[in-house]
Amino acid sequence: MELDYHNMRAFADSWGLVFMFAVFAVVVLWTLRPGGKKSSDDAARIPFKED
């Protein structure tokens, strides 16, 4: 039982970090893409829209 825990922990420590970095990079690149300014501005104005 303990061997399985250690294998899963080692997998999570190595590939989990790679996965989280890849998600972070995708989010940053998605935010900074050339066509994203309009949608970002629209999303930023949502709290100020009146019904």
C-alpha positions in Angstrom: 0.0 0.0 0.0 2.8 2.4 0.9 4.6 1.8 -2.4 1.6 2.9 -4.3 1.4 6.1 -2.3 5.0 6.9 -3.0 4.7 6.3 -6.7 1.6 8.5 -7.0 3.3 11.2 -4.9 6.4 11.1 -7.1 4.3 11.3 -10.2 2.3 14.3 -8.8 5.5 16.1 -7.8 7.1 15.8 -11.2 4.3 15.8 -13.8 1.9 17.8 -11.7 4.3 20.7 -11.7 4.7 20.4 -15.5 0.9 20.4 -15.9 0.4 23.4 -13.7 3.1 25.4 -15.5 1.5 24.5 -18.9 -1.9 25.7 -17.7 -0.3 28.9 -16.5 1.5 29.5 -19.8 -1.7 28.9 -21.8 -3.7 31.3 -19.6 -1.0 34.0 -20.0 -0.7 33.5 -23.7 -4.5 33.5 -24.1 -4.8 36.8 -22.2 -2.0 38.5 -24.2 -3.2 37.3 -27.6 -3.6 40.0 -30.3 -7.3 39.7 -30.6 -8.1 39.6 -26.9 -8.2 43.3 -26.1 -11.8 43.8 -27.0 -13.1 40.8 -25.1 -10.9 41.7 -22.1 -12.3 45.3 -22.2 -15.8 44.0 -22.4 -15.3 41.7 -19.5 -13.7 44.5 -17.4 -16.8 46.6 -17.9 -19.3 44.0 -16.8 -19.6 45.3 -13.2 -20.4 48.8 -14.4 -23.1 47.8 -16.9 -26.6 48.9 -16.0 -29.6 46.6 -16.4 
